[in-house]
Amino acid sequence: MQIEGTGQWYAPGTILSGATGETLSLETLAERLAQHRIIYIGEQHNRPEHHKVQLDLIRALGRKVPELSVGMEMFDRGYQKRLDRWSAGQMDEDAFIEQVHWYANWRYDFALYRDILTHIRSENIPLHALNLPFHIPPKIAAGGLDSLLPEDSRHLPDIIDTSVAEHRDYLREVFEGHHAMRRTRFEYFYQAQCTWEDTMAASVAETLGASTMVVLAGSGHIRFRYGIPERAYRRVPVPYVTVIPVSTGETIQLNAADYFWITK
């Protein structure tokens, strides 16, 4: 992994501060993270090593904070009661996969998330669904917010902020880099992203309570804090921190996150 504008590379296993560029140990990182109420940990969904980072940090934080919960992008809020049953140890894995319609909704191999979810169940950690139904963002991207049917609109958050210029510029670059999006209007794509992120931010704010919450979501929703972190902060202004796993060969901007964990 290389920092943009420098010739310096970092090996897998290195943990790096985005603020100072210093390297630190897992123990030191966990101590720093535990000083915040919300810890956002990113991922590339299909990379097992990113999920191992998430699990290592959940385990480390569980030893340091009195009340830990986990919020996940991977679940629609309508499934919350089924997540509660999982956290309480009242459902086995096969039933869980069926009951949350894992392969209809999230679709990535369940094995990527098995260790995290098994740890949550074994430790009875409260698990919170953060997302809106998965069929809604593609509809917004195709026709805009005004095209939604009333039964879809009822799932939207109270605020959808499309006014952050830096976020818009960041996502325009993402949009223009994906050939598959060329039949989609950028404005609709941007509305979909903001709806997605404001929904998850509202879910974080509504379910945080007195706990320290670890939020697992795609790094794109966390990078530069435009997506979920700042939107949640506007709803519940508590200290938060961001951690992004990055793979060997990637180039990063240090201001994109508070900490980076380099993986294979």
N, C-alpha and C positions, 0 to 999 in steps of 0.2 A: 504494500500500500504506500502511496506517495502523497505528500501534501502538495496541493496546487502551488506552482510558482517556485518550488524548491526541488533539489535533486535528492532529497533524503527519503529513503525507503524504510519501512518498518516490517518486521517479521510477524508471521502469525503468532497469536498469543499476547501481543503487545496491547496494552490499554493506554490510551492517549487522552490527555486533557485538551479539549477544544479551546479553552481560555488561555492556556499557557504553553501548550505543546509538550508539557512534561509527561513522562511515562510513570505509571503507578501500578501497584499490585491490586489483585482482586479485593483483598481485605481493606485496603485504603479506599478503593472505589466504593465498596459496600458501606463503609463508614460515612462517606460523603453523601451517598444516595439516601441513606437513612435519615438525613437531616431535612429531607423534603417530604411533602405530603403526597405528591404524585410523581411517579417515576415512569417516564415513557421509554419503552425499549422497542426499537424498530426491527425490521426483518426484510429480507427478500424471501417471499413465501416458500419457495421451493428449495431453500438451502438448509440442510440439516444442521450445519455448524452454527447458523444464526439462532436456531431454536435451542441449541445447547447453551449458547451465551445467555439466552433468556432464562433458561432453567437454572443455570448456575447463579444468576443474580437473584432470582426468586428464592432459592434456597438460602443464599447469604443474607438476604433481607429478612427472611423468616426468623433468623437467629438474632436479629438486631432490633426489630420493631415489635411492639406488643400486639398490634392488631393489623394484619395484612390482608388485603383483598386483591383480586386480579380482574381486570376488565379486558375483554378481547373483542377485536374487530370481527372475528370469525363467526360471531353469532348475532342473529336478529333478535331484538328485544322481546319479540313475541314468544321466544323460547325460554324466558327467564325461569319459570317454574321448573322446567326440566333441568336447567343448570343447577338450580337449588337442590334438586334431588341427587344430582351427580356429586356436588360438594358434600352432601350429607352421607355419601356412600350407599345410596339407595338404588343404584342402577349399575349394571355391569356394562362393559365396553360395547358389546354388540347391541344391546338395547339403546345405549346412548347414541351410537352412530345412527341407528334407525330413527330414534325419537327426535333428534335435532335435524334430521334430513341432511346429514353432513354432505353427502355426495350430490345432492340436489342444490345445495346452497353454496358451501365453500368450495368443494370439489377437489382441493388439493389432497394428496395422500394423507390419510389420518395418521399414518406412522410418523409423519413429520412432527406432529403435535402430541403424540401418545405420552411421551415421558413428562411433558409439562402437565397435561391433564391428569395423568395418574398421580403425580405429586400433589396436585390440588385436591384430588379426592382423598388421598391417604392422609393429608394434613387437615382436611375439612376446611380448606380456605374458601371463603366466599368468592364465587365466580359470577361476574356480571357481563351480560350481553350488552354490546354498545351500538350495534348497527341497526339500520332500518332494513325492511325486507329487500332482498337482493335484486328483485326484479324492478325496483323503482329507479335507481340511478341510470340504468341504460335507457329508460323511457325519457328521463329528463335530458340526457345527452342527445337523444334522437329528436325531441320536439320541444324542449324547454319546460320550465316549471308550469307555464300556463296550459300546457297540453295534458296535464295529469287528470285522471278521473278523480272524483271526490273520494272514493274509497282508498286511493293511493295518497291523496293530499293529507288525509288525517294522520299519516305517519310522520309528517314533516315536523321539524323543530320549530319553536316559536320565533327564532331569528335565523335568517340565512344571510350572512354578510358577504356580499360580492364587491366590497368597496376597497379591499386592500391591494394597492397597486403592485407592491412587491410580490405578493402571492400570485396575482394575475400574470405578471411577467414570468415568474418561475414556471407556472403551469403552461403558459404559451410555448415556452421552450420545450417542455415535455410533449405537448400536443403536436408541435411541428416536427418532432423527431420520430413520430409514429405514423407510418404510412397508412395503417388501418383506420386512422381517424380522419382521413381526408374527406370522407363523405359526411362528416359531422361538422356542424358549425361550432367554432370555438366558443362562442357565447353560451351555447347550450352545454357543451362539455364543461365549461367553467361553473355554470350553475349546478351541474351534477356533482362536481367535486366539492363545492361549498356546502351543498345539501348533505352530502355524505359526511363531511368533516364536522359541520355544525351539529348533526345528529349525534355523532360519537362524543363531541364535546359536551353536549347537553346531558348525555347518559353518564359521563364521568361526573359532572357536577351533581346530578340527581342521586347518584349511588355512593358517592364518596363517604358520606357520614363522618364518623370519627376515625376511620381507618387510614392507613397508608396504602395507597393503591398503586399497583404496577399495571400499566396499560401496555398491551401488546398489539401492535399495528404495523402495517407496512411502513417502511422508512419514509416513503413519499408523503405520508400524512404527518410526519414528525419533523422532517428536515427543515431547517431554518425556523421551525416553531410556528410557521404560518397556519398549518392545518389544525390539528386537534389541540396542541398545547395552548396557544394564545386564545383560541376560541373558548376553551374550557376556563382559562384564567379570567376572562371577562365575566364569566358566570359565577365562578367561585375563586376569588383571588387568594390562593394559597401557594406556598413555594413549590415549584416543580423543577424537574431536571430531565434532560434528554440524553439517551444513549443509543448510538447507532452501530450495529455490527457492520463491518466492511470487509470485503474479500480481497485477498491478495491480487494485485494487478489494478485495483481501483485507484483513482485519484480523488482526493477529498478537499473541500474547503473547510478550514478549521472552524469557521463561524457557523457551520451547518448544524452542529450539535454541541452539547456540553462535554460529552465523552464519546470516544470511538474505541471499539474493540475489534482488532484485526483478526480475521479468521483465514482459514485456507481458501 
